[in-house]
Amino acid sequence: MSGGVDSSVVAAMLAHEGYDVVGVTLQLYDHGAAVNKPGACCAGQDIHDARRIADAAGFPHYVLDYESRFREAVMEDFADTYLAGATPIPCVRCNQTVKFADLKRVAEDLGADCLATGHYVRRVEGEAGAELHRAADAGRDQSYFLFATTRAQLEFLRFPLGEMPKPQVRALASELGLRVAEKPDSQDICFVPQGKYQDVVKKLRPHAVAPGEIVDGEGRVLGEHEGIINYTVGQRRGLGVAAGQPLFVIKLDAGKRRVIVGPREALGVTRIALKDVNWIGDGDESVDGREILVRVRSTRPPVAGKLTLTPPPQAGEVRAKRGEGESVRAAPSVIAHSRADSSPAYGGAITLDAPEEGVAPGQAAVFYDKRSTRVLGGGWIAATES
């Protein structure tokens, strides 16, 4: 229960229908600093709203302090991703780690039969088990942010709002007498004040932000910048350089601290390399050239492409010899996927039928079946090619 209208409706609705409900709110970041922050969740006033909903509906409510876990798994990853020249999606990391992994274990410890949330997606029972599908209301669909949900998690999760449009949810909140019926939706990133993500990065990594050069595609220096964290792929405004034509950020080179700019046509991408792919389609076999729909940004509609997956290493192959008596450690993301309730982490690549602009490393590519609303999985964008 984040304190917003969606999770409040789910909890109150289930209690009204006779289910034995236990409400859980995770306090994710500083309580005091967030009390008056509009459009937040999981802190301050939102925690009080969730508690009042539970009291009114007559079910127990717990607030769990997850600040340190959230900082480690979400906020620090957010800062490091920007410093690496990529564009993070903290909401996916939060769902992937704190909410659907850690909170799932809490629910199991409480003896719950399932974990219900206010997300706008659908869980459909298929022939091989639970499937993840897009929400009935395309304008509210949150499947992009839930691509990392595993098969084991899907078996335990429930999404009661997946068939409802938002106006119906607000109307139901009014019918149930919830004081949050007209509460505004959360906006931006919950832990980023006024949308200034650079301030968060500088606070978490104060000595890591360094100036560098702004160059064109040929390496010619056009200007200087005060840190690559101030730029994202596809950005046009605020570049700080003048040219005879509009320029866009084409690439970020963190190693050389360079921002590479170019004309709009240089933004087009047709091939995307993926890492840490979560596959929840049918079977575990390799996928080679399968036609899919893929969403490369949360605000973009899915587009056509072809997917190739590389299966994860078999047991014992994660440790690779580097030299005599020395081995390479698996990346933390690979280690995380080795848990019993997770799906294997694939590598992969996507070839798009037509170029897409503004495809940024660090974002997600989410796969959909071409003939249905089913979500087949997704992965993190590691690199792109025109």
Secondary structure, 3 states (H helix, E strand, C coil): CCCCHHHHHHHHHHHHCCCCCCEEEEECCCHHHHCCCCCCCCCCHHHHHHHHHHHHHCCCEEEEECHHHHHHHHHHHHHHHHHCCCCCCHHHHHHHHHHHHHHHHHHHHCCCCCEECCCCEEEEEECCEEEEEECCCCCCCCHHHHCCCCHHHHHHEECCCCCCCHHHHHHHHHHCCCCCCCCCCCCCCCCCHHHCHHHHHHHHCCCCCCCEEEECCCCCEEEEECCHHHCCCCCCCCCCCCCCCCCEEEEEECCCCEEEEECHHHHCEEEEEEEEEEECCCCCCCCEEEEEEEECCCCCCCEEEEEEEECCCCCCCCCEEEECCEEECCCHHHHHCCCCCCCCEEEEEEEEEEEECCCCCCCEEEEECCCCCEEEEEEEEEEEEC
